[in-house]
Structures are given as structure tokens and as C-alpha cells.
Amino acid sequence: SNFKYAREEGKAKEYFQGANNRIFVQATLVTLCIVLFTLFLKGLFIFVAVALVSYLINKYISSKINGVTGDTIGAVSECIEVVTLFCICIIGRSG
């Protein structure tokens, strides 16, 4: 993971201990392939928007509490849902 876990203990700590850059890259590539195969360039727009917003929110949180926690992962997940739906609305209006 590109962000460290902020607590000494917690349920999400195991998630962070098992994550590494290889797993991150593999998951990203699989997701990108699925998005491109199903939605083409519209999917790429959503993918980039979600990745950028997720990174920026996590970067901000990390600067405030020196890492991320399970609670912040959940909060970012909810924000990403909103961004995804917003992107779908933009795509739907553009034709």
C-alpha cells in the first residue's frame, strides 16, 4: 500500500500488512482491463477520476493523522461511490 496504517492495532492492520506494491499493481491492471473491456473510454474516465480522488483524499488524511485507518478506508470508499455515480451522470448527459 502507498499509505501506512496509522494505529498500533486495529482490524484493518492485517489488510495493510498483507498488501504490497505487486498486489496493488495486479489489482489495478485487472480492474483497468475490465473497465476498458466493458466501458471503453468512458470507463477510463471513471477509472482515472476514482483513482485520483482516492489518492488525494488518502493523501490528505495521511497528512492529518499520519496514515490511514479502517474508518478512513470506509469513508474514502463512500466518497468513491459518490464520485463514480457523479461520473456516470456526466457520461449519461454527454451521450
WOHU-V432067 format. One record per residue. SS is DSSP state (h for helix, s for strand, l for the rest). PHI is phi in whole degrees, -180 to 180 (none if undefined). Layout:
# WOHU-V432067
ss: <SS	SS>
phi: <PHI	PHI>
This chain:
# WOHU-V432067
ss: <l	l	l	l	s	l	l	l	l	l	l	l	h	h	h	h	h	h	l	l	h	h	h	h	h	h	h	h	h	h	h	h	h	h	h	h	h	h	h	h	h	h	h	h	h	h	h	h	h	h	h	h	h	h	h	h	h	h	h	h	h	h	h	h	h	l	l	s	l	h	h	h	h	h	h	h	h	h	h	h	h	h	h	h	h	h	h	h	h	h	h	h	h	h	l>
phi: <none	-81	-122	-89	-80	-85	-111	-73	-132	148	-65	-80	-61	-64	-59	-71	-67	-85	-88	-146	-65	-63	-64	-61	-66	-61	-64	-65	-66	-63	-62	-62	-62	-64	-63	-66	-67	-92	-123	55	-68	-63	-67	-64	-58	-64	-58	-66	-62	-65	-63	-66	-64	-60	-62	-65	-66	-64	-63	-64	-61	-62	-70	-88	-120	61	143	-126	-130	-60	-65	-72	-62	-63	-66	-64	-59	-65	-63	-65	-60	-65	-62	-61	-64	-63	-63	-63	-64	-62	-64	-63	-76	-84	105>
